[in-house]
Amino acid sequence: MAQPNTSKLSIDDFRRNEAFLNAVRERVATVVVGQDLVVERLLIALFTGGHVLLQGVPGLAKTLLVSVLSRSIDLEFARVQFTIDLLPGDILGSEVLDPRTGEFRVRKGPIFTNLLLADEINRAAPKVQGALLEAMQERKVTLGNETFKLPAPFLVIATQNPIEQTGTFELPEAQLDRFMLVHRLGYPKPEEEREILIRNAALGVERSDKGAIARTEFDVLKKEPVGSSKELVAAMEAVHQVHVSDTFVEHVVEAVNRTRTHPSVELGCSPRAGISLVKAARARALIHGRHYVIPEDLFALAEDVMLHRMRLKYEAVAEGQTGRTVLDEILRSMGGERVGSDLGAPANGAASNGKAGAAVAAS
């Protein structure tokens, strides 16, 4: 395949990107304990222009993590709490009548931002989900007779609770395919949870009017960014200069095709999975200080990129198989490590024991 010129990735380029990454990670670490892997995935999405779905039980700091990330980089941020009564116009915007002129004018919705947090996306009706995901794909919104381009960069980070079913609408496979990454968060390690409790106990109270309120982690978020949009653009350009060998492309094609021919899989990965794997691998290589991708990048990212794009046959689900176990089998047959092994991801836990993967991949 034709390759970009990687000679532009000098030592100075790596040093600048490293300084930018370290500054962002250090800022996030002042508020969020652990979750290094999630931060890496969010940075991969930022560097490649992909969208992310964070799946995990309540209380794992998903919203806090996105908030601190948006404040760490000089980007506009908006949050939409998805509910059953939400309408497409509440996200995209609408035309409103100006009583003074008698004419309609456009009122842009919260989607016109750089970083949009779609909190509990599965609580909104399919019509609302479809309106959002169409904008995610085309990067534009039509209001009335006018079409508006969304700001650049534009990134949707959606959250979803995998254990609640009442009042939720599961995202169909075609819509899940729009997300470049679906990351499943697990519980923190005991030492991390101990640090969380210690930090929370030290927050104290804040006087307000005649009384006081207990401070939360959101109250200690610093508003001054540590990274600029210029540094982000430089990182995005550097990602496209990371070398991808023909051999790596063949590995990606093989992994994707094995999901389509596996006897337990009814619906395999689409070509978008292969595109996302290459893009994400490039970003991960840059984050790890390399100007070329390696097989480890593929195996580390396979779960987040491929698992939500697979659907098991009914017979396989009845036999107790999950999307995670099938993907693990495919990767092992290619010489890869077990699913979830990247950066010491937990082998057990609510979001790492295969149940979350089964809810998406085998439903």
C-alpha positions, 0 to 999 in steps of 0.5 A: 500500500502507498505509504506517507513520508515518515521522515517528517516525524523527527525526534523533536516531533516525538518530544513535542507530542510526548510533552503534550500527552504527558501534560494531559495525562498528568492533568487527568490524574489530578482528578481521576485515579487510574483509568490510564487505558481509558485515557489512552483510548480517548486520546486515540479517538481525538487523534483520529477523529473517531467516536467512542462509546464508554460502557460501564456500571454507574460510578466509574467516573465516566462523566468526570473523565470526559469533563477533565479531558475537555478542560485539559485541551483547549476545546469546546465541550457540551454535555447532553443527558439522554432521556426518553423524552429527548427530541432530535431538535434538543441535540441538533437545534431547530428553526424558531420563529422570531416574533419581532421580524416574523421570520424563522431563524436557526437555533443551533443545538449543543452538537455544535461543539468539539467534544460532545458527551452523550450521557446514557445514550441508550435511554433516548428513543431510536429517532434521537439516536439516529439523528445523532449518529447521522451527524457523527458520520457526515459531520454536518447538520441540516436545519430547515433549508440550511446545512451546517458543518460541525466544528473541527475537531468533532468527537462524540463520547457516549456513555452506556450502562450495560446492566440496566434494561428498564427505559433503555433502547439498545443501539442496533448493530448498524449504529454501533458500527459508527463508533470507532471504539467501544471501551468497557470499563472495569472496577478500580484495583483495591489500591486505586479505590483506596486512593479514591476514598482518601481523595474524596474524604479530603475534599471538604465543604464549600461555603455557599450563601448562608450554608455549605455544600460538600465538594465533589471531584467536579469542584476541583477541575481546573479550567486552564487547559494544559494543551492547545488545539494547535498541539492537537492538530500537530498530533493528528498530522503526526498520526497520518505519518506513522508507517503501516506495513503491508504485512500489518494490513494483511493481519488486519484483513485476516482478523476481520475476515475470520470474524465473518467465517467463524462458525459461531458468528452470525454477523462479522465485522464490517470493512469499517472495522479494518479501517478503524483498526489501522487508524487506531493502531497508528495513533497508539503507535505514536502515543507509545513513541513509535513511528510504525505500527506493530502486531501488538497494536492490533491485538491491544485494540481488537476488543475495543474495535471489533467486539461491538461489531460482532453478533453471535449465532443463537446456538453459540449463545445457548452454549454459553459462548460470548463475543469476548471468548470468540474474539479471544479464540480468533486472536490466539489463532493468529498468535495474539494475547488474550482479549483485554491484556493491554496495559494490564487490563483486569481479567475479572470484574463487572465490565471485564468478565465477558458479560458486557461483551456478550450484551453487545456482541451476542444480543 
